[in-house]
């Protein structure tokens, strides 16, 4: 529970973000005024359809793609599932090949929305190779590309990790994968989960060299329940949801127009502010990491100091589990998490940290602090003030230590 009901120091932006006022303002008319079904022919429906078209153009501009390559989905997880299962299904249908003749490459630190669909395909007979990472969470592009086989058809690698903020060199991985595919006499579709990269890094699909990209609205101050799947022209993909044929036959179901409008606006605004917001967030991140190391010498920073987005910082504290630390922060009106919000209720250690070679004991003691556009230096200083107190109360930090 929180002792301060007036204001919560929210430091879990990697889990979700509040909807921006300007995004909400643009969404509101589509709930009560422009509420028509976009598939209908009357003028009211046309207003809704225009809202979707405008949002599609906004997303395409940020990604450097075409409007026809943008598919709106129900969220980032659906986008990941559609990319992975859809490419597999299209391959099976177009070539009449059995699943046992298909191979997928991914990494050990992907979001579960990638890991679990791949595991489902394995149960159907597909093969997969999971590429490990170094101690900072980075994938070696050469090792990744070396996994390409003559029957490899899909490679998936996330752009920014949701737990530790490590950035992958997706463009180099894609380049080497395509070279390896040429040598193997095959064609490999490259997918990236860019949910945590939006608003932080450039998402130009040509620069990244990807055929498929997943995004989510609620990570960029847009609404929940809406996502994007970029599908490069010429990519064969079967829809995950069949029905009325909306979204150019790629995602059936009456469109959530207000959410789609919010998604487009949120992504456009996040991209417009991306470069100018970097110095402030970078300074806050450096202060947080430097002062935690100074005041809690036994703390361990998880991730890369170089190849990372500053918004996400992950720490382990020796001799303590993350849950009581988070409860201590919550009692002091500070919201943080232990890693992926989708599995933070689990007592299992993070698969990401384990893949980085961190011991299970330290992995369960991890805390993720993720900053956003309204995070202030005071917010960071509040954490720096109370963390030593919490650890001291838990018996893992000596009394009289620096604070």
N, C-alpha and C positions, 0 to 999 in steps of 0.2 A: 504494500500500500504506500501511498505518497503522503508525506506530511504537509506538503505545500500544494494546495488545490488551485492556487492562482496561476502558477506557471510550472510546467514540467520542462526540465532541461532534456530535450529530446536529442539523443545521440545514437539513433538506430535508423538512420536514413537509408542504409543498405537493405533494410527490411521493408520499409515503405516510407512514403513521403506524404505530407498533407497536400491537398489540391490547392494550387495557387488561386488567389482571388480572381485574377484576370482569366484564368482557364475556366473556373466555375462560371464566371459571368458569360463567357461565350457558350457554355454548355446549356445554361438555364432555359433559353427559348425552345430548345428541342425537347423539353419535358412537357411543356404546356401550350406552346404556340405552333411550332414547326414539328408537330408530332406525327405527321403522316407516315405511312408505310412506304419506304423508298421504291418498292417494286410496283406501286400503283401508278396510274396515269394522270390523276388530277393534280391541280396546282399545289395543293398542300403537300402531296408526296414529292413533288418536284423540289420544294424547299428543303426537305430532308435529304433528298438525293444530292442536291447542291452542296449541302454541308459535308456529306461523305466525300464528294469529289474534291472539295477544297482541302479537306484533311489529307486525302491521298496525295495531292500535289505537294502539300507541306512536307510530308514524310519523304516523298521522292526527292525533293530538293535537298534535304539534309543528307540523304544517303547517296546522292549523285546518281540515282537510277531513274527509271521511267515510272510514271504513275501506274501503268498497266502491270508493273512488277510488284506492286504493294498489295498485300492481302491482310485485311484486318481480322484478328482472331479474338478469342476470349481471354488472352493473357500470354505471358511469356512461356509458361509451361505448355500450353496448347501449341504455341508456335514451334517449340522444340520437338514436341511429339509429332506434329505434322511434318516437319522437315525430315525427321529420321524415319518414321514409319511410311511417310508418303513416298520418299525416294525408293525405299525398299519395295513397296507395293508396285510402284510404276515399273521398276526393273523386272519384277516377277511377271507382271502382266504383259509387258512389251516383248519379252524374250522367251517366255514360258520356261524360264530357268527355275530350278528348285532352290529353296533357301540354302541348302547345303553348299551351293556354289557361290554364295555371296559373302563378302568380307567387309567389315567396318572397322575404322580406326578412331579411337577417341583417347581421352587422357584420364588419369587417376583423380583429377581434381575438378571434374565437371560438376555442374549442378545435377541434383537427382532427376530433374526433368530431362536430362540427356542420358544419364546412367541407366535409369530404369527402363526407358524404351529400348535401349540397346540390349539390356538383359532379357526383355520380352522377346526381342527378335532372336536372341540366342536360343531361347526355348523352342522357337519355331525351326531351328536348324541353321541359322546364320552363325558365322564365326566372327569374333571380334578380337582386336588387339588393343590393350589398354597401355598407353605410354606413361611411364613414370615421370616424376619431376625431380629437380634438385632441391636443396634445403631451403631455397627461397620461393619455391613453387613454380619455377620456370621449366618449360619443356624445351628440349634440345631439338631444333628443327631437323637436323640430320638424322637423329634417331627416329623421329616421327616419320619422316619420308622413307626411311629404310624399311618400314613396316608394310609399305605398299606391295601388294601381290597382283598377279594377273587377274584375280577375281575381286579385287577391292573396288567398291563402287561409291563409298561415302567416307569422308573424313570430317570429324567434328572436333573443334577446339574452341574453348571460350576465349573471349577477348580480355575480359577482366574478371578475376576470381571474386566471388561474392563474399568470401570469408576473410581473405587476407589482402585483397586488392592488387595482387600481382598481375601485371600486364604480359600477355603472350605476344610474341612477334608473329602475328597471324599472317601478315603479308609474306614473310620469309618462309613460314611453314607451307603456305599455299603454293608458293613458287616451287619449292623443292618437291612437294607432293605431285605437282603437275609434271615436273621433269621425270620423276620416278615412274609416274603413270605412263608417260610416253615410252619410256624404256621397257615397261612391262606390257605394253600393247593394250592398255585399258584406258578408261575414262573415269575419273573420280570427281564426284561433286564435293565441294568444300562448304561446310556449314560452320557458322560461328554463333554462339550464344553471346550477344552483345548487350544483354539486359543491364549489366552494371557499368557498361561503358558509355551509355547514352548521357550526354551532358558533360562528359569528362574527357572523351577522346573523339577525334574525327571518326566518322562512321562511313566514309566514302568507300563504297563497295568495290570500286575498281582498284583503288589503292590497296585495299585489303586482299583483293583477289578472291572474293568469296562468291559462291552461287546462291547461298541461302543465309539469311541473318534473322535472328530472333530479337524482339524488343518487347518491353512491357511499359504500360502507361503509368502505373503507380510508383515506379522508381524515379520518375522525372517530374513529380508534382502534378501528375495527371490522375485520372480516376482509376480505380481498381476494376478488374474484369474486362480489360481490353489490352490487346497486344498487336504486334505487327510481325508478319513473316515476309521478308523480302525474298522473292523468287526470281532469279535472273531469267530473262527471256531464253527459251530453249531448254530450260531445266524440266525434265519429266517428273511430275509429282502427282500422286493420287491424293484426293482430299481425305482428311480424317473424318469429317462429318459430311454425310450425303443428305440430300433433301431437295430444297427448292432451287438450288443452283446459284445462290447469291455469291458475291465476291468472285465473279467470273468462273463459277463452278468449283471454286477452291475451298469455300467455307459456307455451307448452307446454314440457313436460319435467318429470320428477320433481323436486320442489323440493329445493333445498339447505337443508334445515331448519336445521342448525346455523348456517350463514352468515346466514340470514334472522333467526334469533333474535338473533345478534350484531349485525346491522344495526339492529334495533329498539332493543336495549339501548344501543348506542353513540350513536345519535341522541338518545335520551331523556336520557342522561347529559350529552352535549355541550350540549344545550339547557338543562338544569338548571344547568349551571355557566357558561353563556355570559356572563351579565351580571357575575357576580362575578369572572370571570377577566380582564375588560377592563383594569382599571387596571394590573395587573402587566405584561401583554403590551404595553400602550401605553407604559409607562415603558421597557421594554427596547428597543422599536422606536425611541423618541426618542433613547435613548442611542446606539444603533447608528448611526442616520443622522447625528446631530450629530457624533459622534466620527470617523466615516469622512470627513466633509466637512472636519473640522479637521485630521486627520492625513494625509489624502491629498487635498490641495486640487484636484488634477486629476481627481478622481473625479466622476462624474455620477450623480445619483439619477434613476432612471427611474420615472415614474408621478406620481400626484397626492399632494400633501402633505395634502390635505383629504379628498377622497373616496376613502378607501382603508381596507383592513383592516390593522391593525398587524402581523399575523403575517408578511406577505410584504413584503420589501424587495429591490429590484433595482437594481444599480449597474453602470455601465460604467467601465472604466479605459482611459485613453487610451494607444494604442500597444501594446496587448497583447490577445491572444485570451483568451477565457474558459477554454479547456481547460487551459493550463499553470497558470493561477491555481488552478483546481479541483484539479489534481494536487498542487500545492504545499500546499493545504489538506488534502487527503487524506493526504499524507505526514505531516502533523502531527495526524492523527486527527480532522480536522474534515470533516464531510460536508455539502456544499452542491451546487448545480447551476447550470446555465447557463440555466435556464428550464423549459419543459415537459419533464417526465421522459419523456414518450412519444416525444420527438424529440431528446433531449439528446445522442445519439450522432451526430447530423447535424452537419456542418460548415457548413450553411447558416445565415445570420443569421435571428434570430427574426422571424417574420411580424408578431408583435405590436409589436415595437420599430420595425420598418420602417413599419408603419402609423401609428405615433406621430411619424413624421418623423425618426427617429434614423438616422444614416448607417450603411451596412453595416459600416464599419470599427468604429464604436462598438458596433453590435449584436452583432458576434461577440465583443466583449470584455465581454459582460455576465455578471454573476454574481448568482444569486438566493439570498438567505438567507431561509429561512422557519422561523419559530419555532413552538414547541408548548407544551403544558401543563407539560412538565418542563424547559423551557429556563430557565437561570438567568443572573444577571448575570455570573457567572464565565464562562459559555459565551460571552457576548457579548464580554467583555473578552479572552478568548483570541483571538477573531477580530481584534479591534482591535490586538492585540499582533503577530500574525503576518502580517497582510495587507501592511503596509509592508515587512516583511522579504522576502516573496515577490516583490512588485513590484520591489524593489531588486535581487534576484537575477535577475529577468527584464530588468533594464536599463531599466526605465521609471520608476524612482523614485530620486531622488538620495540618495546615502549621507549618513547623518547627519540624515535627515529625522525629523520628529516621530513618536514611537511611545510 
